[in-house]
Amino acid sequence: MSSKIAVVTGAGGGIGSAITARLIEDNFHVVALDINSENLKKLESNFSTNITTFNVDLTSAEKIAEVFKSIKAKFGGVDALVNNAGDCFMSEFPNIPAQEFDKQMAVNFSSAFYCSQESVKLMLERPGIKKIVNISSNGAYNFDVFDPPHYRASKAAMDTLTKDLARRYASEGISVNSIAPAMTESPLFKVLSDEILSKAISQMPRGAAMKPDEIAAWVGFLISSAGDVSSGNVIILNQGRDVR
Ligand SMILES: NC(=O)c1ccc[n+]([C@@H]2O[C@H](COP(=O)([O-])OP(=O)(O)OC[C@H]3O[C@@H](n4cnc5c(N)ncnc54)[C@H](O)[C@@H]3O)[C@@H](O)[C@H]2O)c1
């Protein structure tokens, strides 16, 4: 078994499964967390070694604490965390129900917050430079695209967490960065109407959405030793769409 441990949230999804594949290729043992048990089973059958899965609802801080207790008992620590779990709820302001707002923040932001708290405790005991990569969204910065305000705000909160933790743990060897992709082909596209989807794809300069592997390659780079010197950055991936 690989000795380096990477926790990936939302590991069963489009971008999460590409990140999982990339980190296994890079010789990590991946602890894959997701609420979708079918997708976790697919991951287990795709990778015979170097994967451990936990079926968990990451909107619960208590469940997150339990999972990290098991990770500590089984692996002793964590070297990398990728906060990738997310969803995009599409009600529009000023008619967003309170329950939807709370769920949006819980899935996208609170999950990353509590997984980071638990991981940092386990990272401080590990040698070398440890990594947290937060999967944000270009939607937090581009106000011409469709993203609803609670989705944007959840990702902006995540990017502020990135900067806070980067500063807080700079001298303790934990590097924290965000990757903020624009349109990336994944099952999440199902939340969009055909009209919104085709408009958003036509706004991409290369006329096509990006691929999960392309995002995973940047995660792999940040987690590799080449990424050691980067911390506190929000890296926007959008084929140059928003350059003016
Ligand atoms: N696809 C895009 O165009 C795009 C663009 C910008 C940012 N992102 C971000 O990328 C990340 C990955 O999204 P994706 O496109 O792969 O979508 P996806 O729907 O394929 O994957 C999301 C994963 O998160 C999991 N998840 C959702 N709620 C959960 C919960 N409560 N507990 C545990 N797991 C949960 C889902 O089961 C799923 O496996 C998300 O944070 C998303 O906001 C995606």
PDBQT file of the ligand as one rigid body, heavy atoms in Angstrom, charges set to zero:
ROOT
HETATM    1  N1  LIG A 301     -18.535  20.704 -13.767  1.00  0.00    +0.000 N 
HETATM    2  C1  LIG A 301     -18.295  21.997 -13.806  1.00  0.00    +0.000 C 
HETATM    3  O1  LIG A 301     -18.485  22.685 -14.837  1.00  0.00    +0.000 OA
HETATM    4  C2  LIG A 301     -17.745  22.696 -12.585  1.00  0.00    +0.000 A 
HETATM    5  C3  LIG A 301     -17.314  24.019 -12.718  1.00  0.00    +0.000 A 
HETATM    6  C4  LIG A 301     -16.812  24.679 -11.603  1.00  0.00    +0.000 A 
HETATM    7  C5  LIG A 301     -16.719  24.015 -10.400  1.00  0.00    +0.000 A 
HETATM    8  N2  LIG A 301     -17.133  22.742 -10.296  1.00  0.00    +0.000 N 
HETATM    9  C6  LIG A 301     -17.018  22.096  -8.987  1.00  0.00    +0.000 C 
HETATM   10  O2  LIG A 301     -16.348  20.867  -9.135  1.00  0.00    +0.000 OA
HETATM   11  C7  LIG A 301     -16.710  19.993  -8.061  1.00  0.00    +0.000 C 
HETATM   12  C8  LIG A 301     -17.022  18.615  -8.623  1.00  0.00    +0.000 C 
HETATM   13  O3  LIG A 301     -18.191  18.706  -9.422  1.00  0.00    +0.000 OA
HETATM   14  P1  LIG A 301     -18.486  17.787 -10.683  1.00  0.00    +0.000 P 
HETATM   15  O4  LIG A 301     -18.637  18.711 -11.836  1.00  0.00    +0.000 OA
HETATM   16  O5  LIG A 301     -17.526  16.665 -10.766  1.00  0.00    +0.000 OA
HETATM   17  O6  LIG A 301     -19.966  17.295 -10.312  1.00  0.00    +0.000 OA
HETATM   18  P2  LIG A 301     -20.494  15.839  -9.914  1.00  0.00    +0.000 P 
HETATM   19  O7  LIG A 301     -21.938  16.027  -9.602  1.00  0.00    +0.000 OA
HETATM   20  O8  LIG A 301     -20.127  14.860 -10.960  1.00  0.00    +0.000 OA
HETATM   21  O9  LIG A 301     -19.682  15.484  -8.600  1.00  0.00    +0.000 OA
HETATM   22  C9  LIG A 301     -20.003  16.001  -7.320  1.00  0.00    +0.000 C 
HETATM   23  C10 LIG A 301     -19.810  14.876  -6.309  1.00  0.00    +0.000 C 
HETATM   24  O10 LIG A 301     -20.054  15.396  -4.983  1.00  0.00    +0.000 OA
HETATM   25  C11 LIG A 301     -20.821  14.414  -4.297  1.00  0.00    +0.000 C 
HETATM   26  N3  LIG A 301     -21.626  15.019  -3.240  1.00  0.00    +0.000 N 
HETATM   27  C12 LIG A 301     -22.663  15.888  -3.382  1.00  0.00    +0.000 A 
HETATM   28  N4  LIG A 301     -23.226  16.143  -2.189  1.00  0.00    +0.000 NA
HETATM   29  C13 LIG A 301     -22.532  15.426  -1.269  1.00  0.00    +0.000 A 
HETATM   30  C14 LIG A 301     -22.646  15.263   0.134  1.00  0.00    +0.000 A 
HETATM   31  N5  LIG A 301     -23.600  15.890   0.839  1.00  0.00    +0.000 N 
HETATM   32  N6  LIG A 301     -21.774  14.443   0.758  1.00  0.00    +0.000 NA
HETATM   33  C15 LIG A 301     -20.826  13.785   0.054  1.00  0.00    +0.000 A 
HETATM   34  N7  LIG A 301     -20.666  13.897  -1.273  1.00  0.00    +0.000 NA
HETATM   35  C16 LIG A 301     -21.512  14.708  -1.935  1.00  0.00    +0.000 A 
HETATM   36  C17 LIG A 301     -21.736  13.814  -5.368  1.00  0.00    +0.000 C 
HETATM   37  O11 LIG A 301     -22.281  12.567  -4.974  1.00  0.00    +0.000 OA
HETATM   38  C18 LIG A 301     -20.781  13.717  -6.543  1.00  0.00    +0.000 C 
HETATM   39  O12 LIG A 301     -20.102  12.492  -6.587  1.00  0.00    +0.000 OA
HETATM   40  C19 LIG A 301     -17.906  20.678  -7.370  1.00  0.00    +0.000 C 
HETATM   41  O13 LIG A 301     -17.469  21.288  -6.174  1.00  0.00    +0.000 OA
HETATM   42  C20 LIG A 301     -18.347  21.722  -8.356  1.00  0.00    +0.000 C 
HETATM   43  O14 LIG A 301     -18.968  22.838  -7.739  1.00  0.00    +0.000 OA
HETATM   44  C21 LIG A 301     -17.661  22.066 -11.361  1.00  0.00    +0.000 A 
ENDROOT
TORSDOF 0
